[in-house]
Every structure is written in C-alpha cells, then in structure tokens.
Amino acid sequence: MKSEHRILRAPCLTEKANIQQEVDGKIVFKVHRQANKIDIKNAVEQMFDVKVKHVNTANMHGKQKRVGKFTGFTNDWKKAYVTLSEGKVNFTDQL
C-alpha cells in the first residue's frame, strides 16, 4: 500500500455521508480492502493537506444480484469514515 491513489478509491457520495460531513466533519471514502487505518490516514493527509483526528473502517459485503435465472454477488468493499481535526470542511470542492 504505497500510493495514495491506490488506497483511496472514491468518495462515498450518499445522503448519510453528506449529513455526517456537514454535522460532524466526517468524510466517507471507498478504500482498498487491504488498507489499514494508518495507510488511510496518511493518504488523506498527503492528498488533501488536512489533519486527520481518527479513522473508522467498515467492511461492506457484496449484495446478491440476479440476472435471469443466474444469481451472483457484487464485490465486497471497504468503507472508511475519516474524522478531521479541523471540524467542518467543505471537502467536495477538492474532489
């Protein structure tokens, strides 16, 4: 896990994530499944020039999908909740 661009896959732009960003100053990212909290913290600090207070992660399991008579699953992925020490920051302008 060397490159910041490999660790942070994409911002998670949902209603819940937007509310957490406005109220608590938390930013939600989809991250690489093997990235740990220290890697995520370093990647966010280097890419966006902010101070990170702490990082919480959650492993999201793939949902069951069906196409005709065939069933399968979407890929598992990891979500990171990054709390900034500065508080409320309009982070979507930089993304």
C-alpha positions in Angstrom: 0.0 0.0 0.0 2.3 2.7 -1.2 0.4 5.0 -3.5 -2.4 7.3 -2.1 -4.3 6.9 -5.3 -4.5 3.1 -4.8 -5.6 3.4 -1.2 -8.5 5.9 -1.7 -10.7 4.5 -4.4 -13.6 7.0 -4.5 -15.6 9.3 -2.2 -18.8 7.8 -0.9 -21.4 10.4 -2.0 -24.6 9.3 -0.3 -27.2 11.2 1.8 -25.9 9.8 5.0 -22.3 10.7 4.1 -23.3 14.3 3.3 -25.1 14.7 6.6 -22.1 13.4 8.5 -19.8 15.7 6.6 -21.9 18.8 7.5 -22.6 17.9 11.1 -19.6 16.0 12.4 -16.8 16.9 9.8 -16.5 13.2 8.8 -15.6 12.3 5.2 -16.5 8.8 3.8 -14.3 7.1 1.3 -14.4 3.7 -0.5 -10.9 2.4 0.1 -8.7 -0.6 -0.9 -9.7 -3.8 1.0 -6.2 -4.4 2.4 -5.6 -0.8 3.5 -5.4 -0.3 7.3 -6.2 2.8 9.3 -2.7 4.2 9.3 -2.4 3.9 5.5 -5.8 5.7 5.1 -4.8 8.5 7.5 -1.5 9.1 5.7 -3.2 9.1 2.2 -5.9 11.6 3.2 -3.3 13.9 4.9 -1.0 13.8 1.9 -3.6 14.2 -0.8 -5.8 17.0 0.7 -3.5 18.8 3.2 -5.7 18.3 6.2 -5.1 16.9 9.7 -7.0 13.7 10.5 -8.2 13.1 14.0 -9.1 9.4 13.6 -10.3 6.8 11.1 -13.0 4.2 11.4 -13.4 1.4 8.9 -16.2 -1.0 7.9 -16.1 -4.0 5.6 -19.1 -4.0 3.3 -20.3 -7.3 2.0 -21.4 -7.7 -1.6 -25.2 -7.8 -2.3 -26.8 -10.7 -4.0 -27.9 -9.9 -7.6 -29.9 -11.8 -10.1 -29.8 -11.8 -13.9 -32.5 -14.1 -15.3 -32.1 -17.4 -13.6 -28.5 -16.9 -12.6 -27.6 -15.4 -9.2 -24.3 -13.9 -8.1 -22.8 -11.4 -5.7 -21.3 -7.9 -6.2 -17.8 -7.4 -4.9 -17.0 -6.8 -1.2 -15.5 -3.4 -0.4 -14.2 -1.4 2.5 -15.5 2.0 3.7 -13.5 4.5 5.8 -15.0 7.2 7.9 -12.3 9.9 8.3 -12.8 12.5 11.1 -11.0 15.7 10.5 -9.4 17.6 13.4 -10.3 21.0 12.0 -14.0 20.2 12.2 -16.4 21.2 9.3 -14.6 21.5 6.0 -16.2 21.7 2.6 -14.4 18.7 1.2 -16.3 18.1 -2.0 -14.8 21.2 -3.7 -11.4 19.4 -3.7 -12.8 16.1 -5.0 
